[in-house]
């Protein structure tokens, strides 16, 4: 009996446990079903509406700005080189890196002792050559006089021969006297020939002395020029760079000592692609002398200079592409040769184009157009220029219409949006958004109609997603005459999901 009683007691307790577990499962199931019914069936699903920034396509005349990077260079550069070798004995007062010098100012003086000796020797050699020339000319004069005397002797001897011949014809003279006179005449002619040879030799000596004197003069001029080159002066006013000379240093001929740069004649050199270069050509194919501005960022403060395009490179250059352009700068205060600058070139003006954000155009040159009711449609555009974050498009087909300012993966053709317009746009209206509110003084607050307010309140009251305190605060706000637009958008997004 005791065994049976204990068995029945255990069976009874087991039955109670099973019943309790079944009851608990039933309660849990009812709770889950109630929760699912409460969250999923309270409101019917509705279309999700996104908020997107829109801009209006406004045709205008735009002057595109072509941006490039370049370098500031000087049109006048002079390498200061030593024409003669020697020891540097003196440097100019401003012969330092960055020193400003004036035209004609002494820069470097090289030891000229040997050069002065060379000038003295040259002058002595010139004096010897001049004396030799004077002596040769005197000898030439004497030889010419001797030749004249010899020719007179010939005339006298010939006259004597003629007289002896007359005497012989008359029978007075003898043949021996005639022969003697003839021999004397021949001897006189021989003396003339010798005198002529002597004159020619004297003339050659004069010519040689003249050549020697000219050589002496050239040597003296060269020595004086070398002496002058020992003192290096500035050819024009400017600043010194790459200074490499110090006092006492031994320099060689043609060694570079510094570079003289004219900081007042600056220009910017920059390279453009062939496509960019083609935009700067006129109808005749010549380069347009467009206005440019050059900027240099110095510790957050931009140095700006203006100028005009002056010329282009004659050849592309080995291993290069595009075109190298040079622009002269006007009053480039603060700029120095070698500065890396940003160059902006004003292109010829373009008519009937619109300026829109670059993010509004897809990779296939398409934009999202806001249609009636806030629906989006895609339209192709003709991209005229791309300038950083701005794109210029032909405004023929989209003039006056609104497009999405920034494309997003959630936006596409057929999607409905709530346009967010620029308040400063005087043409901004609410066309295309049937639920949009009229502009107010505070753009963050909107006024709800009764139906829309009731739907929002019913969703918040029937949803278990909001904590109790937050729900009370949200309901209090929704019952106000004006409701924050961001709150309404967030609740409607939850309703759509």
C-alpha positions as CSV (number, residue, x, y, z in Angstrom):
1,X,0.0,0.0,0.0
2,X,2.8,2.4,0.8
3,X,4.4,1.8,-2.6
4,X,1.1,2.3,-4.4
5,X,0.5,5.6,-2.5
6,X,3.9,6.9,-3.3
7,X,3.6,6.0,-6.9
8,X,0.3,7.7,-7.3
9,X,1.7,10.8,-5.5
10,X,4.6,10.9,-8.0
11,X,2.3,10.5,-10.9
12,X,0.1,13.3,-9.7
13,X,3.1,15.7,-9.3
14,X,4.3,14.8,-12.8
15,X,0.9,15.6,-14.2
16,X,0.9,18.9,-12.5
17,X,4.3,19.7,-13.9
18,X,3.3,18.8,-17.5
19,X,0.1,20.9,-17.1
20,X,2.1,23.9,-15.9
21,X,4.5,23.6,-18.8
22,X,1.7,23.5,-21.2
23,X,0.0,26.5,-19.7
24,X,3.3,28.4,-19.9
25,X,3.8,27.5,-23.5
26,X,0.3,28.6,-24.3
27,X,0.8,32.0,-22.6
28,X,4.2,32.5,-24.4
29,X,2.5,31.7,-27.8
30,X,-0.3,34.1,-27.2
31,X,2.1,36.8,-26.2
32,X,4.2,36.3,-29.3
33,X,1.1,36.3,-31.5
34,X,-0.1,39.5,-29.9
35,X,3.2,41.2,-30.4
36,X,3.4,40.2,-34.0
37,X,-0.1,41.3,-34.6
38,X,0.5,44.6,-32.8
39,X,3.7,45.4,-34.8
40,X,2.9,44.0,-38.3
41,X,-0.8,44.7,-38.8
42,X,-1.3,48.0,-37.2
43,X,-0.8,50.1,-40.4
44,X,-0.7,49.1,-44.1
45,X,2.7,49.5,-45.9
46,X,3.1,52.7,-47.8
47,X,5.6,54.0,-50.4
48,X,8.9,55.3,-49.0
49,X,9.7,58.9,-49.9
50,X,13.3,60.1,-49.7
51,X,14.5,63.6,-49.2
52,X,17.0,64.9,-51.7
53,X,18.7,68.2,-52.5
54,X,17.7,69.6,-55.9
55,X,19.0,72.5,-58.0
56,X,17.4,74.3,-60.9
57,X,19.0,74.4,-64.3
58,X,19.5,78.1,-65.1
59,X,21.0,79.0,-68.5
60,X,23.7,81.6,-68.4
61,X,26.9,82.8,-70.1
62,X,29.9,81.3,-68.3
63,X,33.6,82.0,-68.7
64,X,35.2,78.6,-67.9
65,X,38.4,78.7,-65.9
66,X,41.1,76.3,-66.9
67,X,43.3,75.2,-64.0
68,X,46.9,74.0,-64.3
69,X,50.1,73.9,-62.3
70,X,53.3,75.6,-63.3
71,X,56.5,77.2,-62.2
72,X,57.6,80.9,-61.9
73,X,60.7,81.6,-64.1
74,X,62.5,84.8,-65.0
75,X,63.0,86.0,-68.6
76,X,66.4,87.4,-67.8
77,X,69.0,85.0,-66.2
78,X,72.8,85.5,-66.5
79,X,75.4,83.1,-65.3
80,X,78.3,84.9,-63.7
81,X,81.5,83.1,-64.9
82,X,85.1,84.0,-64.6
83,X,86.7,84.8,-68.0
84,X,90.2,84.4,-66.6
85,X,91.7,82.2,-63.9
86,X,93.2,83.4,-60.7
87,X,92.7,84.0,-57.0
88,X,89.7,85.9,-55.8
89,X,91.0,89.0,-54.0
90,X,87.8,91.0,-53.5
91,X,84.0,90.4,-53.5
92,X,81.3,93.0,-54.0
93,X,79.4,94.3,-51.0
94,X,76.2,92.4,-51.9
95,X,77.8,89.4,-53.5
96,X,75.9,86.9,-51.3
97,X,73.0,84.5,-51.8
98,X,69.9,86.7,-52.5
99,X,71.9,89.9,-52.6
100,X,70.5,92.8,-54.7
101,X,73.0,94.4,-57.1
102,X,72.7,97.3,-59.5
103,X,73.8,97.5,-63.1
104,X,77.5,98.1,-63.4
105,X,78.2,97.2,-59.8
106,X,81.5,95.3,-59.0
107,X,80.8,91.7,-58.1
108,X,84.2,89.8,-58.1
109,X,87.8,91.0,-58.5
110,X,90.5,88.4,-59.4
111,X,94.2,88.9,-58.8
112,X,95.4,90.8,-61.8
113,X,99.2,91.0,-61.2
114,X,100.1,88.6,-64.0
115,X,97.6,90.3,-66.3
116,X,99.1,93.7,-65.6
117,X,102.5,92.3,-66.4
118,X,101.1,90.9,-69.7
119,X,99.7,94.4,-70.5
120,X,103.2,96.0,-69.9
121,X,104.9,93.4,-72.1
122,X,102.3,93.9,-74.8
123,X,103.0,97.7,-74.8
124,X,106.7,97.1,-75.0
125,X,106.3,94.7,-77.9
126,X,104.1,97.2,-79.6
127,X,106.8,99.9,-79.2
128,X,109.4,97.5,-80.7
129,X,107.1,96.8,-83.6
130,X,106.5,100.5,-84.2
131,X,110.3,101.2,-84.2
132,X,111.0,98.3,-86.5
133,X,108.3,99.6,-88.9
134,X,109.8,103.1,-88.8
135,X,113.3,101.8,-89.6
136,X,111.9,99.6,-92.4
137,X,110.1,102.6,-93.9
138,X,113.4,104.7,-93.7
139,X,115.4,102.0,-95.4
140,X,112.7,101.7,-98.1
141,X,113.0,105.5,-98.7
142,X,116.8,105.2,-99.2
143,X,116.5,102.2,-101.5
144,X,114.0,104.0,-103.6
145,X,116.4,107.0,-103.9
146,X,119.2,104.6,-104.9
147,X,116.9,103.1,-107.6
148,X,116.2,106.6,-108.9
149,X,120.0,107.3,-109.0
150,X,120.7,104.1,-110.8
151,X,118.1,104.9,-113.4
152,X,119.7,108.3,-114.1
153,X,123.1,106.5,-114.5
154,X,121.4,104.3,-117.1
155,X,120.2,107.4,-119.0
156,X,123.6,109.0,-118.9
157,X,125.3,105.8,-120.1
158,X,122.9,105.4,-122.9
159,X,123.5,109.0,-123.9
160,X,127.3,108.4,-124.0
161,X,126.7,105.3,-126.2
162,X,124.7,107.4,-128.6
163,X,127.4,110.1,-128.7
164,X,130.2,107.6,-129.4
165,X,128.0,106.2,-132.1
166,X,127.6,109.6,-133.7
167,X,131.4,110.2,-133.5
168,X,132.0,106.9,-135.1
169,X,129.6,107.6,-137.9
170,X,131.4,110.9,-138.7
171,X,134.8,109.1,-138.6
172,X,136.0,111.0,-135.5
173,X,135.5,108.3,-132.9
174,X,136.8,104.8,-132.6
175,X,135.1,101.4,-132.2
176,X,136.9,100.9,-128.9
177,X,135.3,104.0,-127.3
178,X,131.9,102.9,-128.5
179,X,132.4,99.4,-127.0
180,X,133.5,100.9,-123.7
181,X,130.4,103.2,-123.6
182,X,128.1,100.3,-124.4
183,X,129.7,98.2,-121.6
184,X,129.2,101.1,-119.2
185,X,125.5,101.4,-120.2
186,X,125.0,97.6,-119.6
187,X,126.6,97.9,-116.2
188,X,124.3,100.8,-115.3
189,X,121.2,98.7,-116.3
190,X,122.5,95.9,-114.1
191,X,122.8,98.4,-111.2
192,X,119.1,99.4,-111.8
193,X,118.0,95.7,-111.5
194,X,120.0,95.4,-108.2
195,X,118.4,98.5,-106.9
196,X,114.9,97.3,-107.8
197,X,115.6,94.1,-105.9
198,X,116.7,96.0,-102.9
199,X,113.6,98.2,-103.0
200,X,111.4,95.1,-103.1
201,X,113.2,93.6,-100.1
202,X,112.7,96.9,-98.3
203,X,109.0,96.9,-99.1
204,X,108.7,93.4,-97.8
205,X,110.4,94.4,-94.7
206,X,108.0,97.3,-94.2
207,X,105.0,94.9,-94.7
208,X,106.4,92.4,-92.2
209,X,107.0,95.2,-89.7
210,X,103.4,96.4,-90.2
211,X,102.1,92.9,-89.6
212,X,104.3,92.5,-86.5
213,X,103.0,95.8,-85.2
214,X,99.4,94.7,-85.8
215,X,100.0,91.5,-83.9
216,X,101.5,93.5,-81.1
217,X,98.4,95.6,-80.9
218,X,96.1,92.6,-80.9
219,X,98.2,91.0,-78.1
220,X,98.1,94.3,-76.1
221,X,94.3,94.5,-76.6
222,X,93.9,90.9,-75.5
223,X,96.0,91.5,-72.4
224,X,94.0,94.7,-71.6
225,X,90.7,92.8,-72.1
226,X,91.9,90.0,-69.8
227,X,92.9,92.7,-67.3
228,X,89.4,94.1,-67.6
229,X,87.8,90.7,-67.2
230,X,89.6,90.3,-63.9
231,X,86.9,92.6,-62.5
232,X,83.4,91.1,-63.0
233,X,80.5,93.6,-62.9
234,X,76.7,93.2,-63.1
235,X,75.2,93.6,-66.6
236,X,71.7,94.5,-65.2
237,X,70.1,95.1,-61.8
238,X,68.8,91.9,-60.1
239,X,69.4,89.4,-57.4
240,X,72.1,86.8,-57.0
241,X,71.6,83.1,-56.7
242,X,73.8,80.0,-56.5
243,X,76.7,82.1,-55.1
244,X,79.9,79.9,-55.0
245,X,82.8,82.3,-54.7
246,X,84.6,83.2,-51.6
247,X,87.6,85.5,-51.0
248,X,91.0,83.7,-51.5
249,X,89.6,81.0,-53.6
250,X,91.4,79.9,-56.8
251,X,89.0,79.9,-59.7
252,X,89.6,78.6,-63.3
253,X,88.5,80.2,-66.5
254,X,84.8,79.8,-67.3
255,X,84.0,78.6,-63.8
256,X,80.5,79.6,-62.7
257,X,80.5,81.9,-59.6
258,X,76.8,82.8,-59.3
259,X,73.6,83.4,-61.2
260,X,72.1,86.9,-61.7
261,X,68.3,86.9,-61.9
262,X,66.0,89.7,-62.8
263,X,63.1,89.4,-60.3
264,X,61.1,92.1,-62.1
265,X,60.6,90.2,-65.4
266,X,58.8,87.1,-64.1
267,X,56.6,84.7,-66.1
268,X,54.8,81.5,-65.4
269,X,55.5,78.4,-67.4
270,X,52.8,75.6,-67.3
271,X,52.0,72.6,-69.4
272,X,48.5,71.9,-70.8
273,X,47.1,68.7,-72.4
274,X,46.4,68.8,-76.1
275,X,42.6,68.9,-75.4
276,X,43.1,71.9,-73.0
277,X,45.4,73.6,-75.5
278,X,42.7,73.3,-78.2
279,X,40.3,75.3,-76.1
280,X,42.6,78.3,-76.3
281,X,42.8,78.4,-80.1
282,X,40.9,81.0,-82.1
283,X,39.3,80.4,-85.5
284,X,42.6,80.9,-87.3
285,X,44.3,78.3,-85.1
286,X,46.4,80.9,-83.2
287,X,46.8,80.8,-79.4
288,X,44.5,83.2,-77.7
289,X,46.4,85.6,-75.4
290,X,44.0,85.0,-72.5
291,X,44.2,86.5,-69.1
292,X,45.6,84.4,-66.3
293,X,45.9,84.5,-62.6
294,X,48.7,82.9,-60.6
295,X,48.4,82.0,-56.9
296,X,50.9,80.8,-54.4
297,X,49.7,79.4,-51.0
298,X,52.0,80.8,-48.3
299,X,51.1,79.7,-44.8
300,X,47.4,79.9,-45.7
301,X,47.7,83.3,-47.3
302,X,47.5,83.3,-51.1
303,X,49.9,85.5,-53.1
304,X,48.1,86.4,-56.4
305,X,49.4,87.9,-59.6
306,X,47.7,88.5,-62.9
307,X,49.1,88.4,-66.4
308,X,48.5,87.3,-70.0
309,X,49.6,84.4,-72.1
310,X,52.6,85.5,-74.1
311,X,53.8,82.5,-76.1
312,X,54.0,78.7,-76.4
313,X,56.9,76.3,-76.8
314,X,58.1,75.6,-80.4
315,X,58.3,71.9,-79.8
316,X,56.7,69.3,-77.5
317,X,60.0,68.1,-76.1
318,X,61.4,64.6,-75.9
319,X,59.4,62.4,-73.5
320,X,56.8,65.2,-73.0
321,X,53.1,65.6,-74.0
322,X,50.8,68.5,-74.5
323,X,52.0,72.1,-74.9
324,X,54.2,74.3,-72.7
325,X,52.7,77.8,-72.3
326,X,54.3,80.9,-71.0
327,X,52.4,83.8,-69.4
328,X,53.9,87.1,-68.5
329,X,53.1,88.4,-65.0
330,X,52.3,91.9,-64.0
331,X,53.6,93.2,-60.7
332,X,54.3,89.7,-59.2
333,X,54.9,90.9,-55.7
334,X,56.3,88.2,-53.4
335,X,56.9,85.7,-56.2
336,X,60.4,84.3,-56.9
337,X,61.7,82.1,-59.7
338,X,61.2,78.4,-58.9
339,X,57.9,78.9,-57.1
340,X,55.3,76.1,-57.7
341,X,52.1,77.9,-58.4
342,X,48.5,77.3,-59.5
343,X,47.6,78.9,-62.8
344,X,44.0,79.7,-63.8
345,X,43.3,80.7,-67.4
346,X,40.1,82.4,-68.5
347,X,38.8,80.5,-71.5
348,X,36.5,82.1,-74.1
349,X,33.0,82.6,-72.8
350,X,30.3,79.9,-73.4
351,X,26.7,80.8,-74.0
352,X,23.5,79.0,-72.9
353,X,25.2,76.7,-70.4
354,X,24.2,75.8,-66.8
355,X,26.4,75.3,-63.8
356,X,25.5,72.2,-61.8
357,X,27.3,70.1,-59.1
358,X,29.6,67.4,-60.4
359,X,27.9,64.8,-58.1
360,X,24.6,65.3,-60.0
361,X,26.1,63.8,-63.2
362,X,26.6,60.0,-63.5
363,X,29.5,58.3,-65.3
364,X,27.3,58.0,-68.4
365,X,26.5,61.8,-68.4
366,X,22.9,61.4,-67.1
367,X,21.0,63.3,-64.4
368,X,17.9,62.7,-62.3
369,X,15.1,65.1,-63.2
370,X,12.3,65.9,-60.8
371,X,9.0,65.4,-62.5
372,X,5.4,66.3,-61.4
373,X,4.6,64.6,-58.0
374,X,8.3,64.3,-57.0
375,X,9.0,61.4,-59.3
376,X,12.4,61.1,-60.8
377,X,13.4,60.4,-64.4
378,X,16.7,60.1,-66.1
379,X,17.9,62.4,-68.8
380,X,21.1,62.6,-70.8
381,X,23.1,65.9,-70.8
382,X,25.9,67.3,-72.9
383,X,28.8,67.9,-70.6
384,X,30.7,71.0,-71.9
385,X,33.3,71.3,-69.1
386,X,34.3,69.6,-65.9
387,X,35.8,72.0,-63.3
388,X,36.5,70.4,-60.0
389,X,33.1,70.0,-58.1
390,X,31.2,71.9,-60.8
391,X,30.1,70.7,-64.3
392,X,28.9,72.9,-67.2
393,X,26.2,71.4,-69.3
394,X,24.3,72.5,-72.4
395,X,21.0,74.0,-71.0
396,X,18.9,73.5,-74.2
397,X,16.6,70.7,-73.0
398,X,16.6,71.1,-69.2
399,X,16.3,74.9,-68.9
400,X,14.2,75.8,-65.8
401,X,13.8,72.2,-64.6
402,X,15.0,70.8,-61.3
403,X,17.6,68.0,-61.0
404,X,18.9,66.0,-58.0
405,X,22.1,67.8,-56.8
406,X,23.8,64.6,-55.6
407,X,23.1,61.1,-56.9
408,X,22.8,58.3,-54.3
409,X,22.4,54.5,-54.7
410,X,18.8,54.7,-53.3
411,X,17.7,57.2,-56.0
412,X,16.8,56.3,-59.5
413,X,14.1,56.6,-62.2
414,X,10.6,56.2,-60.7
415,X,11.6,56.9,-57.1
416,X,9.6,59.6,-55.3
417,X,11.5,62.2,-53.4
418,X,10.7,65.2,-51.2
419,X,12.8,68.0,-52.8
420,X,15.0,70.1,-50.5
421,X,15.5,73.4,-52.3
422,X,17.9,76.2,-51.7
423,X,16.0,78.9,-49.8
424,X,18.1,81.5,-51.6
425,X,16.8,80.4,-55.0
426,X,14.0,82.9,-55.9
427,X,12.5,80.4,-58.3
428,X,12.3,77.6,-55.7
429,X,8.8,76.5,-55.4
430,X,6.9,73.3,-54.4
431,X,5.9,72.1,-57.9
432,X,6.6,68.4,-58.2
433,X,5.9,67.6,-54.5
434,X,2.2,67.4,-53.7
435,X,2.9,66.9,-50.0
436,X,5.5,69.6,-49.6
437,X,4.7,72.4,-47.2
438,X,4.8,76.1,-48.0
439,X,8.1,77.8,-47.1
440,X,8.1,79.2,-43.6
441,X,10.4,81.4,-41.6
442,X,11.8,78.4,-39.8
443,X,12.7,75.7,-42.5
444,X,13.0,73.0,-39.7
445,X,9.2,73.2,-38.7
446,X,6.3,72.2,-40.9
447,X,2.5,72.2,-40.5
448,X,0.7,68.9,-40.8
449,X,-2.8,68.3,-42.1
450,X,-5.3,66.4,-39.9
451,X,-5.1,63.1,-41.8
452,X,-1.3,63.0,-41.9
453,X,-1.1,64.0,-38.1
454,X,-3.6,61.2,-37.2
455,X,-1.6,58.6,-39.1
456,X,1.6,59.6,-37.3
457,X,0.0,59.6,-33.9
458,X,-1.7,56.2,-34.5
459,X,1.6,54.7,-35.6
460,X,3.5,55.9,-32.5
461,X,0.7,54.8,-30.1
462,X,0.5,51.3,-31.6
463,X,4.2,50.7,-32.0
464,X,6.3,49.0,-29.3
465,X,9.5,50.2,-30.8
466,X,9.5,53.5,-28.8
467,X,10.2,53.5,-25.1
468,X,7.3,54.9,-22.9
469,X,9.0,58.2,-22.1
470,X,10.1,58.8,-25.7
471,X,6.6,57.9,-26.9
472,X,5.0,60.5,-24.7
473,X,7.4,63.1,-25.7
474,X,6.9,62.3,-29.4
475,X,3.1,62.4,-29.1
476,X,3.3,65.7,-27.3
477,X,5.3,67.1,-30.1
478,X,3.1,65.7,-32.9
479,X,0.1,67.4,-31.3
480,X,1.7,70.8,-31.6
481,X,0.7,73.2,-34.5
482,X,4.2,73.0,-36.0
483,X,6.2,69.8,-36.0
484,X,10.0,69.3,-36.7
485,X,10.4,68.1,-40.3
486,X,13.2,65.7,-39.3
487,X,11.0,63.9,-36.8
488,X,8.2,63.5,-39.3
489,X,10.6,62.2,-41.9
490,X,12.1,59.6,-39.4
491,X,8.6,58.4,-38.4
492,X,7.4,58.1,-42.0
493,X,10.6,56.2,-42.9
494,X,9.7,53.6,-40.1
495,X,6.1,53.4,-41.3
496,X,7.3,52.6,-44.8
497,X,9.7,49.9,-43.7
